[in-house]
Amino acid sequence: TLEEMTLDIVQTEKGNGINGRLSGFATSDELIAEVVSSMQSHEPFGTVRMDFSRSRTVRGLRARGFRISFLIELDKTWKLSKTRAIAGGVE
């Protein structure tokens, strides 16, 4: 579950960029790692990393709170691919 998304315009060595952060909670560290891995393999995301993962309780259940950071280079040429929408675990 995504609770917060932050986007900031920044200056990088290569020009303008967007520094982004995603925060929320998931059922496991493995699921968070899958999201990080997926983002790393798709443009325009670059320098994707999991900043932290820690235990927390959500509605009485154990969960993993997380924050993921990424950078998008705005002066870089990249091609967006088609995305698939998944709702309720069904494509």
N, C-alpha and C positions, 0 to 999 in steps of 0.2 A: 504494500500500500504506500503510495506516494503522499507525503504530508506537506512537503515544501519543495519548491523549485526556485533557484536564484540564478539570474543571468546578469553579468556585468561586462560592459565593454572595457577592454584592456588594450594596451600597447604591448606587442610582443617583438621579438627580434626580427620577425618576418613581416610585421605590419600590424594591422588591427585584428583583434580577436574577441571572442566571447568566452569568458570564464564562467562555467556553470557548475552548480551544485544541486544534487538531488538528495533529499532526506526523507526517511520513512521507516517502515518496519516490514519484515518478511518472516517466514516460518523457519528459515535456516540460513546459515552462512553459505551453503552450497547454492541456494537460489540467488543470493546476492552476487556471488561469484559468476553465475551464469549471465546475469544482467551486465556485469562489467565486461565479461568476455564478448558478449554480443555487441555491446557498444564499441569495443575496441576494433571489431571487424567491420564496422560500417562507417562510411564517410557521412557526415563531415567530422565525426568525433575523433579527437586526438588526445593523447596524454590522459587517458581514462584511468582512474584509480579509486580504490575503496579507501576512504580516509579512516573510517573506523566501523566496527561492528561490535555491539555490546548487548547484553541481555536486558530485556525489559518485559513488563507485563502489559498486555493489551486486553481489556475486557475479561480479566481473570485468566488469560492464557499466556504461556511463555512465548516470547517472540524475540527477534533480533533487530534492534534499532541500527540504522546504518546511515552513512553519508558517502555519496559517490561524487567525485569531482571530475570535470572534463574541460578540454579546451577546443574551441572551434576556430581555426585560422580563417578569417574572412577574406584575406588577400590571396588565398590559395584557390586554384581551380579544382573543383570536385564535381562529380556527377552523382546525383541522387538516384537510387534504385527504387523500384516499386516496393511498397511496404504492404504487409498483410495486417489486417485488423483482427484482433482476437477479443471476443466478448464472452465472459463467463467460461473461459477455457475452451471455447469452440470457435474454429475459424469460419 
